[in-house]
Amino acid sequence: MDENVVTKDDVLDALERFRAADAAMHLRVRETSALGDNELRMLQYLLLRRREGAVVRPSELSRHLGISSASTTALLDRLEKQGRVERVSHPTDRRSILIAPTAHAETAVADLVDAFADRVAAIAGGLDAHGRDCILTFLDEVAAAADNVAAG
């Protein structure tokens, strides 16, 4: 038997190791930044959208996090009080408020999260097209399976 053959169990074990390592990393980031899970997710989303050059409304944050507008407002109030987000007027719609991460949020969260993202990007860049295609297909199907189970 070829010892280099990767089995289904090897893949499942690797996925479990990743999930445990990812959870531990997020716990470390939450502890280091003194943020709750939704606060961290909100800041990560705001930082990502800023890098993409997009503006973010509170309603978009509610949808992204899957929480009510009241919960979103409470999170924003806490983060604003901590100096991690700011509410700014929309440049063309005076009735609309936009949410932006502050420089404080950038240094408190982005440095840790970006270090991981940069390492993952380097790993993905080291794969050939076939390897990337296989991993993309696998991860898409795992995400779909998670979504299907969560949907009931």
HUUR-V166009 format. One record per residue. RES is the residue in one small letter. SS is DSSP state (h for helix, s for strand, l for the rest). PSI is psi in whole degrees, -180 to 180 (none if undefined). BURIAL is 1 if it has 16 or more other ideal C-beta (glycine too) atoms within 10 Angstrom, else 0. Layout:
res:RES ss:SS psi:PSI burial:BURIAL
res:RES ss:SS psi:PSI burial:BURIAL
This chain:
res:m ss:l psi:138 burial:0
res:d ss:l psi:120 burial:0
res:e ss:l psi:-13 burial:0
res:n ss:l psi:0 burial:0
res:v ss:l psi:126 burial:0
res:v ss:l psi:125 burial:0
res:t ss:l psi:169 burial:0
res:k ss:h psi:-41 burial:0
res:d ss:h psi:-36 burial:0
res:d ss:h psi:-42 burial:0
res:v ss:h psi:-45 burial:0
res:l ss:h psi:-40 burial:0
res:d ss:h psi:-42 burial:0
res:a ss:h psi:-40 burial:0
res:l ss:h psi:-42 burial:0
res:e ss:h psi:-41 burial:0
res:r ss:h psi:-42 burial:0
res:f ss:h psi:-47 burial:0
res:r ss:h psi:-41 burial:0
res:a ss:h psi:-43 burial:0
res:a ss:h psi:-39 burial:0
res:d ss:h psi:-43 burial:0
res:a ss:h psi:-41 burial:0
res:a ss:h psi:-39 burial:0
res:m ss:h psi:-44 burial:0
res:h ss:h psi:-37 burial:1
res:l ss:h psi:-44 burial:0
res:r ss:h psi:-43 burial:0
res:v ss:h psi:-43 burial:1
res:r ss:h psi:-43 burial:1
res:e ss:h psi:-44 burial:0
res:t ss:h psi:-38 burial:0
res:s ss:h psi:-7 burial:1
res:a ss:l psi:42 burial:0
res:l ss:l psi:149 burial:1
res:g ss:l psi:171 burial:0
res:d ss:h psi:-50 burial:0
res:n ss:h psi:-34 burial:1
res:e ss:h psi:-45 burial:1
res:l ss:h psi:-45 burial:1
res:r ss:h psi:-40 burial:1
res:m ss:h psi:-47 burial:1
res:l ss:h psi:-41 burial:1
res:q ss:h psi:-43 burial:1
res:y ss:h psi:-44 burial:1
res:l ss:h psi:-41 burial:1
res:l ss:h psi:-41 burial:1
res:l ss:h psi:-48 burial:0
res:r ss:h psi:-35 burial:1
res:r ss:h psi:-45 burial:1
res:r ss:h psi:-31 burial:0
res:e ss:l psi:-6 burial:0
res:g ss:l psi:19 burial:0
res:a ss:l psi:155 burial:0
res:v ss:l psi:154 burial:0
res:v ss:s psi:128 burial:1
res:r ss:s psi:156 burial:0
res:p ss:h psi:-37 burial:1
res:s ss:h psi:-34 burial:0
res:e ss:h psi:-38 burial:1
res:l ss:h psi:-42 burial:1
res:s ss:h psi:-46 burial:1
res:r ss:h psi:-45 burial:0
res:h ss:h psi:-42 burial:1
res:l ss:h psi:-15 burial:1
res:g ss:l psi:37 burial:0
res:i ss:l psi:166 burial:1
res:s ss:l psi:164 burial:0
res:s ss:h psi:-33 burial:0
res:a ss:h psi:-42 burial:0
res:s ss:h psi:-39 burial:0
res:t ss:h psi:-45 burial:1
res:t ss:h psi:-43 burial:0
res:a ss:h psi:-43 burial:0
res:l ss:h psi:-45 burial:1
res:l ss:h psi:-40 burial:1
res:d ss:h psi:-46 burial:0
res:r ss:h psi:-46 burial:1
res:l ss:h psi:-34 burial:1
res:e ss:h psi:-41 burial:0
res:k ss:h psi:-34 burial:0
res:q ss:l psi:-6 burial:1
res:g ss:l psi:26 burial:0
res:r ss:l psi:-22 burial:1
res:v ss:s psi:162 burial:1
res:e ss:s psi:147 burial:0
res:r ss:s psi:129 burial:0
res:v ss:s psi:150 burial:0
res:s ss:s psi:142 burial:0
res:h ss:l psi:136 burial:0
res:p ss:l psi:-26 burial:0
res:t ss:l psi:-11 burial:0
res:d ss:l psi:98 burial:0
res:r ss:l psi:-18 burial:0
res:r ss:l psi:-14 burial:0
res:s ss:l psi:140 burial:0
res:i ss:s psi:139 burial:0
res:l ss:s psi:155 burial:1
res:i ss:s psi:132 burial:1
res:a ss:s psi:141 burial:0
res:p ss:s psi:150 burial:1
res:t ss:l psi:172 burial:1
res:a ss:h psi:-34 burial:0
res:h ss:h psi:-43 burial:0
res:a ss:h psi:-40 burial:1
res:e ss:h psi:-48 burial:1
res:t ss:h psi:-34 burial:0
res:a ss:h psi:-34 burial:1
res:v ss:h psi:-48 burial:1
res:a ss:h psi:-39 burial:1
res:d ss:h psi:-45 burial:0
res:l ss:h psi:-47 burial:1
res:v ss:h psi:-40 burial:1
res:d ss:h psi:-33 burial:0
res:a ss:h psi:-43 burial:0
res:f ss:h psi:-47 burial:0
res:a ss:h psi:-40 burial:0
res:d ss:h psi:-40 burial:0
res:r ss:h psi:-41 burial:0
res:v ss:h psi:-41 burial:0
res:a ss:h psi:-39 burial:0
res:a ss:h psi:-40 burial:0
res:i ss:h psi:-46 burial:0
res:a ss:h psi:-37 burial:0
res:g ss:h psi:-24 burial:0
res:g ss:l psi:-7 burial:0
res:l ss:l psi:152 burial:0
res:d ss:l psi:172 burial:0
res:a ss:h psi:-40 burial:0
res:h ss:h psi:-44 burial:0
res:g ss:h psi:-44 burial:0
res:r ss:h psi:-41 burial:0
res:d ss:h psi:-44 burial:0
res:c ss:h psi:-45 burial:0
res:i ss:h psi:-41 burial:0
res:l ss:h psi:-45 burial:0
res:t ss:h psi:-47 burial:0
res:f ss:h psi:-50 burial:0
res:l ss:h psi:-39 burial:0
res:d ss:h psi:-42 burial:0
res:e ss:h psi:-35 burial:0
res:v ss:h psi:-42 burial:0
res:a ss:h psi:-42 burial:0
res:a ss:h psi:-41 burial:0
res:a ss:h psi:-43 burial:0
res:a ss:h psi:-43 burial:0
res:d ss:h psi:-41 burial:0
res:n ss:h psi:-41 burial:0
res:v ss:h psi:-42 burial:0
res:a ss:h psi:-33 burial:0
res:a ss:h psi:-17 burial:0
res:g ss:l psi:none burial:0
